[in-house]
Each structure stands twice: as C-alpha cells, then as structure tokens.
Amino acid sequence: MTLTKSKYYFEALDYYPYNLAECLEALNYALSYDPEDADSLCLMGRIYSEMLNDYEKAKLYFGEALQCDVTNLNTPRYYIKCLLDNEDLDEAEKLIEYSLKIKGIDKCRILIQKSYLFEIKMDFKKALELLKEAKGFAYDQQMLDFLKSKEKFIKEKIPKKHKGITKRKNSKKKETN
C-alpha cells in the first residue's frame, strides 16, 4: 500500500458510515492509485451492502477483493454478512468454511456468523453449539457478554412443547365427567 493510497483509504474509512459523499470521494482516489487494493474494494462492497442494500453489486466488489488478496482478514467477515443478508446461504457456508482456515482471522466473529447461518435455517441446536465454540475464541468481556445474550435470544426462539396444555385439557375432561 503506497502512502498516498493509504491516506485516501484511511480517510474513507474515517468518513464511513457518517459521511458517505466524502467517503466515496476518498475511496475513489484510493482505488485510482491501486484498483486491486483488497481493503478499498472491501469498503466499497460494504457501502453497497450495508448502506445501499445493493447486494449483487456488493458481491462483485467483495469477490474482486478476495481475488486480489485471498488472505485479507477484513473481506470475509463483511462478505459473509452480505451473503447472509441476501439469503445466499450455500455461498455463505462455503466462505465461512474457507475463512476459518485463514491464519489470523477472528474466528470468534466468523463462528458467530456461522451460528447466524444456522439460526436462519432454524437449526437452533447447531446455532447454540457454534456460539459455545465461539466462546473459546472470545478475548474480552464485552464479547462474552454478547455471546451470552445471543445464546439467551436463540433459546427463546426454540419452540416450547405444550405439555401443560394437554394436562389442563385432561383435567377439564375429568371435571366434566
């Protein structure tokens, strides 16, 4: 990363998401210096995904970022979120599996996204297992608190068996007889 390109990339990052006009201007300058900079391409993908909800265009930028640097630690995290938001679940699952093999990646966050994938699929038991696994890669109290609240949230989504209702119905039948 050249010094000028870095300057414009960091400016863009500083403006994101509060001043998109300035962010895009700085990002376009950064990409004009190096059109294959994975971090700049990733940020452009985030703009299309998170701000404009244009997931197809975002996927193009994320895909290009991965082609330019397959070991970039930022791109998979945001690309997976884009795929999940766009309900491209099979693609997301493949990218998650690949991402977990990247040296230095934040495995905790990737496992959270994998848990979210299974939550979308309504496989709450698997989602809870992944959150438990993610706890092993959490390195601060804030993340542990988040994981605990996410576990509680998923447990509340699990359908309850209504044994109490059948007992009440049976006791009402006995009373009427």
C-alpha positions in Angstrom: 0.0 0.0 0.0 1.6 3.3 -1.1 1.5 6.2 1.3 -0.9 8.3 -0.8 -3.3 5.3 -1.4 -3.2 4.6 2.4 -4.0 8.2 3.2 -7.1 8.1 1.0 -8.2 4.7 2.2 -7.9 5.8 5.9 -9.8 9.0 5.1 -12.6 6.9 3.5 -12.6 4.6 6.5 -12.8 7.6 8.8 -15.8 9.0 6.9 -17.6 5.7 6.8 -20.6 5.5 7.5 -21.4 9.0 8.6 -20.3 11.0 5.6 -20.7 8.8 2.5 -20.1 11.5 0.0 -16.6 12.2 1.4 -16.1 8.5 2.0 -16.8 7.7 -1.7 -14.6 10.5 -2.9 -11.6 9.3 -0.8 -12.3 5.7 -1.7 -12.3 6.5 -5.4 -9.0 8.3 -5.1 -7.6 5.2 -3.2 -8.8 2.9 -5.9 -7.4 5.1 -8.7 -4.0 4.7 -7.1 -4.4 0.9 -6.8 -7.6 -0.7 -8.3 -6.6 -4.0 -6.8 -6.4 -2.9 -3.1 -8.5 -5.5 -1.2 -9.2 -3.2 1.7 -10.6 -0.4 -0.5 -12.6 -2.9 -2.6 -14.0 -4.4 0.6 -15.0 -1.0 1.9 -16.8 -0.3 -1.4 -18.6 -3.6 -1.0 -19.6 -2.6 2.5 -21.1 0.7 1.2 -23.2 -1.2 -1.4 -24.2 -3.9 1.1 -24.7 -2.0 4.4 -25.8 1.4 3.1 -27.4 0.9 -0.3 -28.7 -2.7 0.2 -27.4 -3.5 -3.4 -26.2 -6.9 -2.5 -25.4 -8.0 -6.1 -23.1 -5.0 -6.7 -21.6 -5.5 -3.2 -20.9 -9.2 -4.0 -18.9 -8.1 -7.1 -16.7 -5.8 -5.0 -16.2 -8.4 -2.3 -15.4 -11.1 -4.9 -12.9 -8.8 -6.5 -11.3 -8.0 -3.1 -10.9 -11.8 -2.5 -9.4 -12.3 -5.9 -6.8 -9.6 -5.2 -5.9 -10.8 -1.8 -7.2 -14.2 -0.6 -5.6 -13.8 2.8 -7.2 -10.4 3.6 -8.7 -10.6 7.1 -11.4 -7.9 6.6 -13.1 -9.1 3.4 -14.5 -12.5 4.5 -16.2 -11.0 7.6 -18.2 -8.4 5.6 -18.7 -10.6 2.6 -20.3 -13.3 4.7 -22.7 -10.8 6.3 -23.6 -9.6 2.8 -24.3 -13.2 1.6 -26.4 -13.9 4.7 -28.4 -10.7 4.3 -29.0 -11.6 0.7 -30.0 -15.2 1.7 -27.2 -16.8 -0.3 -26.8 -19.4 2.3 -24.8 -22.0 0.4 -22.2 -19.4 -0.7 -22.1 -18.1 2.8 -21.4 -21.5 4.3 -18.6 -22.2 1.8 -17.0 -18.8 2.6 -17.3 -19.4 6.3 -15.5 -22.8 6.0 -12.8 -21.2 3.9 -12.5 -18.2 6.3 -11.9 -20.4 9.3 -8.7 -21.6 7.7 -7.2 -18.2 7.2 -4.4 -17.6 9.6 -5.0 -14.7 12.0 -8.7 -14.3 11.3 -11.1 -13.5 14.1 -12.6 -17.0 14.5 -15.0 -15.8 17.1 -16.7 -13.4 14.7 -16.8 -16.0 11.9 -18.3 -18.6 14.2 -20.9 -16.1 15.3 -21.8 -15.6 11.6 -21.9 -19.4 11.2 -24.3 -19.6 14.2 -26.4 -16.9 12.5 -26.5 -19.1 9.3 -27.9 -22.0 11.3 -30.3 -19.6 13.1 -31.6 -18.6 9.7 -32.0 -22.3 8.8 -34.0 -22.7 12.0 -31.4 -25.2 13.4 -31.2 -23.6 16.8 -29.4 -26.5 18.4 -26.5 -26.2 16.0 -26.5 -22.4 16.3 -26.1 -22.7 20.1 -23.3 -25.2 19.7 -21.4 -22.7 17.5 -21.9 -19.9 20.0 -20.4 -22.2 22.7 -17.5 -22.9 20.4 -17.1 -19.1 19.7 -16.7 -18.5 23.5 -13.4 -20.3 23.3 -12.1 -17.7 20.8 -13.5 -14.6 22.7 -10.8 -12.5 24.3 -12.7 -9.8 26.1 -15.7 -9.5 28.5 -17.8 -7.5 26.0 -17.7 -10.3 23.5 -18.5 -12.9 26.2 -21.5 -10.8 27.3 -22.6 -10.5 23.6 -22.4 -14.3 23.2 -24.4 -14.9 26.4 -27.1 -12.6 25.3 -27.2 -14.2 21.8 -27.5 -17.6 23.4 -30.4 -16.4 25.5 -32.0 -14.9 22.5 -31.8 -18.2 20.5 -33.0 -20.3 23.4 -36.2 -18.1 23.5 -36.7 -18.8 19.8 -36.8 -22.6 20.4 -40.4 -23.8 20.2 -41.7 -25.0 23.6 -43.6 -28.2 23.8 -47.0 -27.6 25.3 -47.2 -30.4 27.8 -49.1 -28.1 30.3 -51.9 -27.6 27.8 -52.6 -31.3 27.4 -52.7 -31.8 31.2 -55.2 -28.9 31.6 -57.4 -30.4 28.9 -57.3 -33.8 30.6 -58.1 -32.3 34.0 -61.1 -30.4 32.4 -62.4 -33.6 30.9 -62.2 -35.3 34.3 -64.1 -32.4 35.9 -66.9 -32.6 33.4 -67.3 -36.3 33.8 
